[in-house]
Amino acid sequence: MKYLYYPGCSLKGTNRAYEESVLAAFQALDLEVEELEDWNCCGATAYMAVDEMKSFALAARNLALAERQSKADGPTLIAPCSGCYLVLSKTQHYLEEYSEVSRTIDGALQAAQLNYTRKVHVRHPLDILINEIGVQTIAQRVRQPLAGLKVACYYGCQIVRPYAAFDDQVNPTTMDRLIRALGAETVDWPLKTRCCGGSLMGTLQEVGVPLSYILLKEAQKRGADVVATACPLCQFNLECYQDKMSRQFKERIEIPIVYFTQLLGLALGVPERRLGMHRLLVPFHLLHLRAARGGAHAHA
């Protein structure tokens, strides 16, 4: 099966490592991915706050393009970014549930010579990996088990809220199950869906920084070696402000923040550079090698 892939703005820019690791890991699992042609911004960030209808129009254009590009009846559009995944999903719900929105957006699409018949399935990579490929199949493909590594799986607040299409809103487990299939240990922590501060990092840092600090402090307290996330903004907030957190709270906060697809790729034997590991500001590769040696020694 061929999946259409919607990168969104972040994965082509500051969060390039997410795109690199998604594509490399999917290739290692023999999953065929084709990028959506002529895609545009999903309509997240300022659009949703300033003019919700314009946001829906932007998202709907991507959905219409997916229908036009795919030959399948009911194509799957993969959206790795949590914000993109949420806005595309929300647009679909509003088109189905609110006739006024549906009429307005259909009119906007027609003006652009496009048509959307509501057949696209917007899905997150975690959904594909767990519910189509399956943890047993992935475990069988592991070439470099992540034995000895303790991972705090951080979902953020968008991929399961408000629409829990493939996981539980309160206690999601898909990433945990995937990481355990790679040979690593997942820590039990209660903050896996708590907000990291989101866009407040760029507007009200006095509010945003403590929110991220609480997450990282708890992950360290629970013995995590690394935090794995599925959101570009979460990854940025949790990684880039660790020095500021350390100064503000007068304690050392230093823990790698990686994408779950980077850990998946490592376990599948994909070279680190293809996964964008060199782009991390808090290095992870030495920690991974140390954990792998410890796991191998314990196994022996």
C-alpha positions in Angstrom: 0.0 0.0 0.0 1.2 3.5 -0.8 0.7 6.3 1.7 0.5 9.9 0.9 2.7 12.0 3.2 2.0 15.6 4.4 5.1 17.1 5.8 3.8 20.5 6.8 6.0 23.5 7.4 7.9 22.4 10.5 9.3 19.2 9.0 10.7 21.1 6.1 12.4 23.6 8.3 13.5 23.6 11.9 12.3 20.1 12.6 13.9 18.5 9.5 15.1 15.6 11.6 11.5 14.4 12.1 11.0 14.2 8.4 14.3 12.4 7.9 13.6 9.9 10.5 10.0 9.3 9.5 10.9 8.6 5.9 14.0 6.5 6.8 12.1 4.4 9.3 9.2 3.8 6.9 11.6 2.8 4.2 13.3 0.4 6.5 9.9 -1.2 7.1 9.3 -1.4 3.3 6.4 1.1 3.6 6.0 3.2 0.4 5.4 6.9 1.0 4.7 9.6 -1.6 4.8 13.3 -0.6 1.7 15.3 -1.3 2.2 17.5 -4.3 1.8 21.3 -4.0 0.8 21.1 -0.4 0.4 24.3 1.7 0.3 25.2 5.3 -2.2 23.2 7.3 -3.7 26.3 8.8 -2.4 25.9 12.3 -0.8 28.5 14.6 -2.1 32.1 13.9 -4.7 31.0 11.3 -6.8 29.1 13.9 -6.6 32.0 16.3 -7.3 34.8 13.8 -9.8 33.2 11.4 -10.9 29.7 11.8 -12.6 29.5 8.4 -9.4 30.4 6.6 -7.7 27.7 8.6 -10.3 25.2 7.4 -9.9 26.3 3.8 -6.1 25.8 3.9 -6.5 22.4 5.5 -9.3 21.4 3.0 -7.1 22.3 0.1 -4.6 19.7 1.2 -7.3 17.1 1.6 -8.6 17.9 -1.9 -5.1 17.6 -3.3 -4.7 14.2 -1.6 -7.9 12.9 -3.2 -6.8 14.2 -6.6 -3.3 12.8 -6.4 -4.2 9.3 -5.1 -5.7 6.7 -7.3 -7.1 4.9 -4.2 -10.7 5.2 -3.1 -10.2 6.6 0.3 -6.5 7.5 0.4 -4.5 7.6 3.6 -2.7 10.9 4.3 0.0 10.6 7.0 0.6 13.8 9.0 3.5 13.4 11.5 3.3 16.9 13.0 0.9 17.0 15.9 -0.4 20.4 14.9 -1.0 19.4 11.3 -2.6 16.1 12.3 -5.0 18.0 14.6 -6.0 20.7 12.1 -6.5 18.3 9.3 -8.6 16.0 11.5 -10.5 18.9 12.9 -11.3 20.2 9.4 -12.7 16.9 8.5 -14.9 16.8 11.5 -16.2 20.3 11.0 -16.9 19.6 7.3 -19.0 16.6 8.3 -20.7 18.1 11.3 -21.4 21.7 10.4 -23.3 22.5 7.1 -22.3 26.2 7.1 -18.6 25.3 7.3 -19.1 22.7 4.6 -20.8 25.1 2.2 -18.2 27.8 2.7 -15.2 25.6 2.3 -16.7 23.8 -0.7 -17.2 27.1 -2.3 -13.6 28.2 -1.6 -12.3 24.9 -3.1 -14.5 25.3 -6.2 -13.0 28.8 -6.8 -9.6 27.1 -6.9 -10.8 24.4 -9.3 -10.7 21.8 -6.5 -13.3 19.4 -5.1 -13.2 17.4 -1.8 -15.5 14.4 -1.4 -14.5 13.6 2.2 -12.8 10.3 1.4 -9.3 11.0 2.8 -8.2 9.2 6.0 -5.9 11.4 8.0 -3.6 9.3 10.1 -0.6 9.6 12.4 2.5 7.5 12.0 1.9 5.9 15.4 -1.5 4.8 14.2 0.1 3.2 11.1 2.9 1.5 12.9 0.8 0.1 15.7 -2.5 -0.7 14.0 -1.4 -1.7 10.6 2.2 -3.0 10.9 1.9 -4.2 14.4 4.4 -4.4 17.3 5.2 -8.1 16.6 6.3 -7.4 13.0 8.3 -4.4 14.1 10.0 -6.4 16.8 11.0 -9.0 14.3 12.6 -6.3 12.1 14.8 -4.9 15.0 18.5 -5.2 14.2 19.9 -3.2 17.0 17.8 -3.6 20.2 17.7 -0.6 22.5 18.3 -2.7 25.5 19.2 -0.8 28.7 17.6 2.4 27.5 14.9 4.0 29.6 12.5 6.2 27.6 9.8 8.7 28.7 7.2 8.7 26.0 5.7 12.1 25.6 2.6 12.4 23.4 1.8 16.1 24.0 -1.7 17.4 24.0 -2.8 17.3 20.4 -2.7 13.9 18.8 -5.2 12.4 21.2 -7.2 15.5 22.0 -9.9 16.4 21.3 -10.1 13.5 18.8 -8.9 10.2 20.2 -8.9 8.4 16.8 -6.3 5.7 17.6 -5.4 6.0 21.3 -6.7 6.8 24.7 -7.1 10.5 25.6 -6.0 10.2 29.2 -3.4 7.4 29.0 -2.2 6.8 25.5 0.0 3.8 25.0 0.9 3.4 21.3 4.3 5.0 21.6 5.1 3.1 24.7 4.2 -0.2 23.0 6.3 0.7 20.0 9.3 1.7 22.1 9.1 -1.6 24.1 9.0 -3.5 20.9 12.4 -2.0 20.1 13.9 -3.5 23.3 13.9 -0.3 25.4 12.1 0.2 28.7 9.4 2.9 29.1 9.1 4.7 32.4 5.8 5.1 34.0 5.0 8.8 34.3 1.8 10.7 34.6 2.7 13.7 32.4 2.7 12.1 29.0 -0.1 14.3 27.7 0.5 17.5 29.8 1.2 20.6 27.8 4.8 21.6 27.2 4.0 25.3 27.0 3.3 25.3 23.3 3.5 28.7 21.6 3.8 30.4 25.1 7.6 29.8 24.7 7.5 32.6 22.1 5.1 34.9 23.8 5.1 34.3 27.6 8.2 32.5 28.5 7.6 33.1 32.2 4.7 30.7 31.8 6.0 28.4 29.1 9.4 27.6 30.6 8.1 26.2 33.9 5.6 24.0 32.0 8.5 22.3 30.1 10.7 22.2 33.2 8.0 20.3 35.1 8.0 17.7 32.4 11.7 17.2 32.2 12.2 17.3 36.0 9.6 14.5 36.3 11.2 12.5 33.5 14.6 12.7 35.2 13.0 11.8 38.5 11.6 8.7 37.0 15.0 7.6 35.7 14.5 8.3 32.0 17.6 8.5 29.8 15.7 10.2 27.0 12.3 11.7 26.2 10.7 10.6 23.0 8.1 12.8 21.4 5.8 13.0 18.3 5.5 16.8 18.1 7.9 19.3 16.5 6.9 22.1 18.8 7.2 19.9 21.9 10.6 18.7 20.8 11.8 22.3 20.3 10.4 23.5 23.6 11.8 20.6 25.6 15.2 20.7 24.0 16.1 24.3 23.3 15.3 25.8 26.7 17.1 23.4 29.0 19.9 25.9 29.7 17.4 28.5 30.6 15.6 26.0 32.9 18.9 25.1 34.6 19.7 28.7 35.3 16.2 29.7 36.4 15.6 26.7 38.7 19.3 26.4 39.8 19.6 22.7 38.9 21.0 20.8 36.0 18.5 19.9 33.4 20.1 17.9 30.6 18.2 15.1 28.8 18.0 14.3 25.1 14.7 15.0 23.4 14.3 12.8 20.3 11.5 11.8 17.9 10.1 8.4 18.4 10.9 7.7 14.8 14.6 8.3 15.5 14.6 5.5 18.1 12.6 3.3 15.7 15.2 4.0 12.9 18.1 3.2 15.2 16.6 -0.1 16.3 16.0 -1.0 12.6 19.7 -0.4 11.9 19.3 2.9 10.0 22.5 5.1 10.2 22.3 7.9 12.7 22.9 10.7 10.1 20.0 9.5 8.0 17.8 9.9 11.1 19.0 13.4 11.8 20.6 12.5 15.1 23.4 15.0 14.4 20.8 17.8 14.5 20.0 17.3 18.2 21.2 20.1 20.5 21.4 17.7 23.4 23.5 14.8 21.9 22.0 11.3 22.1 24.3 9.0 20.1 26.8 8.4 22.9 24.0 7.6 25.4 22.5 5.2 22.9 25.8 3.3 22.5 26.3 3.2 26.2 22.8 1.8 26.7 23.3 -0.8 23.9 26.5 -2.0 25.5 24.9 -2.3 28.9 21.9 -4.2 27.4 24.2 -6.6 25.5 26.3 -7.2 28.6 23.2 -7.9 30.7 21.8 -10.3 28.0 25.1 -12.1 27.9 
